[in-house]
Amino acid sequence: MVTLTFIDSSGTEFPVVVPEGTTVMEAAILHEVPSIVGFCGGMCACGTCHCYPAGDAARALPAPDENENDTLRHVLDRRADSRLGCQIRLDETLSGLVINLPARQRSL
């Protein structure tokens, strides 16, 4: 099992535990975390799972591929640490990952 904590723009924390192999987007939807929608179902096409991974575990993430970067070009509030939750598949090396959520997605 992998533990992660979502933090929305108001500072509210949503700790979750999910099986390895789950994506960050799937974890958020499964636990009804606001601000992550995943309209495209995890196909890296819509950007509604845009997030900012943080904490020590974030250093274990591979760099975004070309497809993810293409989609990230269209999200609001992109930062250097922006990622798509549908492209982050969780394993034990990512346990403890913190996922900060963009303010503009708060109303989704």
C-alpha positions as CSV (number, residue, x, y, z in Angstrom):
1,M,0.0,0.0,0.0
2,V,1.1,3.6,-0.7
3,T,0.2,6.6,1.4
4,L,-0.1,10.0,0.0
5,T,-1.5,13.3,1.1
6,F,-3.4,15.7,-1.2
7,I,-3.5,19.4,0.0
8,D,-5.9,21.8,-1.6
9,S,-5.3,25.5,-2.1
10,S,-6.9,26.3,1.2
11,G,-4.5,24.0,3.1
12,T,-7.0,21.2,3.7
13,E,-5.3,17.9,3.8
14,F,-6.7,14.6,2.4
15,P,-4.5,11.7,3.4
16,V,-5.2,8.5,1.5
17,V,-3.9,4.9,1.2
18,V,-4.1,3.1,-2.1
19,P,-2.7,-0.1,-3.6
20,E,0.5,0.0,-5.6
21,G,-0.2,0.6,-9.3
22,T,-2.9,3.2,-8.7
23,T,-2.4,6.5,-10.3
24,V,-2.5,9.8,-8.4
25,M,-5.7,10.7,-10.4
26,E,-7.3,7.4,-9.5
27,A,-6.4,7.8,-5.8
28,A,-8.0,11.2,-5.8
29,I,-11.2,10.0,-7.5
30,L,-11.5,6.9,-5.3
31,H,-11.3,9.0,-2.2
32,E,-13.4,11.9,-3.5
33,V,-10.6,14.4,-3.2
34,P,-11.9,17.7,-4.6
35,S,-9.9,19.5,-7.4
36,I,-9.0,16.3,-9.3
37,V,-11.6,15.3,-11.9
38,G,-9.9,13.4,-14.7
39,F,-12.5,14.1,-17.4
40,C,-10.5,12.1,-20.0
41,G,-10.3,9.0,-17.8
42,G,-6.5,9.1,-17.5
43,M,-5.7,9.4,-21.2
44,C,-3.4,12.5,-20.6
45,A,-5.6,14.7,-22.7
46,C,-7.6,17.1,-20.5
47,G,-5.4,18.4,-17.7
48,T,-8.1,18.2,-15.1
49,C,-5.8,16.1,-12.9
50,H,-3.1,18.8,-12.9
51,C,-1.1,18.8,-9.6
52,Y,2.1,19.8,-7.9
53,P,3.9,16.8,-6.4
54,A,6.1,17.7,-3.4
55,G,8.0,16.3,-0.5
56,D,11.0,13.9,-0.5
57,A,9.1,11.2,-2.4
58,A,8.6,13.6,-5.4
59,R,12.3,13.3,-6.2
60,A,11.7,9.7,-7.2
61,L,9.3,10.7,-10.0
62,P,10.4,10.2,-13.5
63,A,10.4,13.3,-15.7
64,P,7.2,13.9,-17.7
65,D,7.2,12.5,-21.2
66,E,6.5,14.4,-24.4
67,N,2.7,13.6,-24.3
68,E,2.4,14.8,-20.7
69,N,4.3,18.0,-21.5
70,D,2.0,18.7,-24.5
71,T,-1.0,18.5,-22.2
72,L,0.6,20.5,-19.5
73,R,1.2,23.4,-22.0
74,H,-2.6,24.0,-21.8
75,V,-3.2,23.9,-18.0
76,L,-3.7,27.1,-16.0
77,D,-1.1,28.0,-13.3
78,R,1.6,25.7,-14.7
79,R,4.8,25.7,-12.6
80,A,8.1,23.9,-12.9
81,D,6.8,21.1,-10.7
82,S,3.5,20.7,-12.6
83,R,2.4,17.1,-13.4
84,L,-0.7,15.3,-14.5
85,G,-1.9,12.9,-11.8
86,C,-3.0,10.4,-14.4
87,Q,0.7,10.0,-15.4
88,I,2.0,9.2,-11.9
89,R,1.7,5.5,-11.1
90,L,2.3,4.9,-7.5
91,D,4.7,2.3,-6.0
92,E,6.3,1.9,-2.6
93,T,9.1,4.4,-3.5
94,L,6.5,7.1,-3.7
95,S,4.9,6.4,-0.3
96,G,4.6,9.7,1.6
97,L,4.1,11.7,-1.6
98,V,2.5,15.1,-1.1
99,I,0.2,16.4,-3.9
100,N,-0.6,20.1,-3.8
101,L,-3.6,21.1,-5.9
102,P,-4.0,24.2,-8.0
103,A,-6.3,26.9,-6.7
104,R,-8.1,27.2,-10.0
105,Q,-9.2,23.6,-9.9
106,R,-10.7,24.0,-6.5
107,S,-14.2,24.6,-8.0
108,L,-14.1,21.7,-10.4
